[in-house]
Amino acid sequence: MASEEEWTKSSYSSQDNGNCVETTVNSAAITESGLVGVRDSKAKGGPALAFTHAAWTGFVGLLHSGEGDFGVVD
């Protein structure tokens, strides 16, 4: 999907912590299709999810607003 330098780790994660979500919008394949790539930093070679920019922006906005009921999964 995207090269390693094109993925961005969450600002809530330390750089040496591998348990995080990473996103990319800089890959040519992602940019051409208008999608945002999301992957688990523990499985960098594994599959990535792809969301439209509008869907991802809406999701992040909902997280920031505190209005979503996402629950906690252990």
JOLINJO-V204058 format. One record per pair of residues at least 24 apart in sequence whose ideal C-beta (glycine too) atoms are under 6 Angstrom apart, sorted by the first residue. I is the first residue (numbers start at 1). J is the second residue. D is the distance in Angstrom with one decimal. If there is no record, write none. Layout:
i=I j=J d=D
i=I j=J d=D
//
This chain:
i=1 j=27 d=5.9
i=1 j=37 d=5.5
i=1 j=48 d=5.2
i=2 j=27 d=3.4
i=18 j=42 d=5.2
//
